[in-house]
Amino acid sequence: MSPCLLLHGLGEPPAHIPDAERPYWLPVEVFARILAMAQHHDVRLTFDDGNDTDARVALPMLREAGLTASFFIPSDRIGRPGYVGEADIRALSDASMEIGSHGRAHIRWTEVSDDAIVDDVSASIDNLQAILGERVRGVAVPFGACDRRVLRVLRRLGAGRVYSSFAGPDPADAWLVRRDCLTTDMPVPAIERLLTKKYTAVDGTLSFLRTWRRAGEASLWRA
């Protein structure tokens, strides 16, 4: 059982970042501390939203630390000012980083129809696969807006792995991956506790049951 951290942008959020996303940007020095801890602990790192700091800041720091991460990109943002472009996505992939879908339009899937979810995810995956020339299987849920209906649609779509915003540990082969979302004001000692906590099989079972109960409540989301 290991934790999976959910990150977004790094540094001071630029003016174009929506107010709702700004509390999830981390200072670069905090990310450096996370990487130093991650070198000694079993932890997975993920980034949502496709901010250009994925390639400009996170990538060189990850390479220097000898670590990898997963990057989930809303395809409608590709190439827009402040977001990753096609060359950035290929550079991330060439550095052994996982590239996954964060949908096309960054919408809340709990608020749209099954067909709209299919269209949003499929268009995003097709776009990313055309850029990379390889299959994209991971999907991260925008806004963490995830319930059982959404999960059923993603399962039917053949998503290889789904990354949620439900907190808690998971085994390496979990299909629904829970992630601990980091925020700008989170103290480093609190992050360190996430990375160093020892989880038992009982912890994993209880966490799964809490997640499954909460997955029926569409209002429970973060980031």
Secondary structure, DSSP 8 states (H G I E B T S, - for coil): -B-EEEE--BSS--TTS-TTTGGG-B-HHHHHHHHHHHTTS--EEEEES-BTHIIIIIHHHHHHHT---EEEE-GGGTTSTTB--HHHHHHHHHTT-EEEE--SS---GGGS-HHHHHHHHHHHHHHHHHHHSS---EEE-GGG---HHHHHHHHHHT-SEEE-S--S-B-TT-SEE--EE--TT--HHHHHHHHH----HHHHHHHHHHHHHHTT-TT----
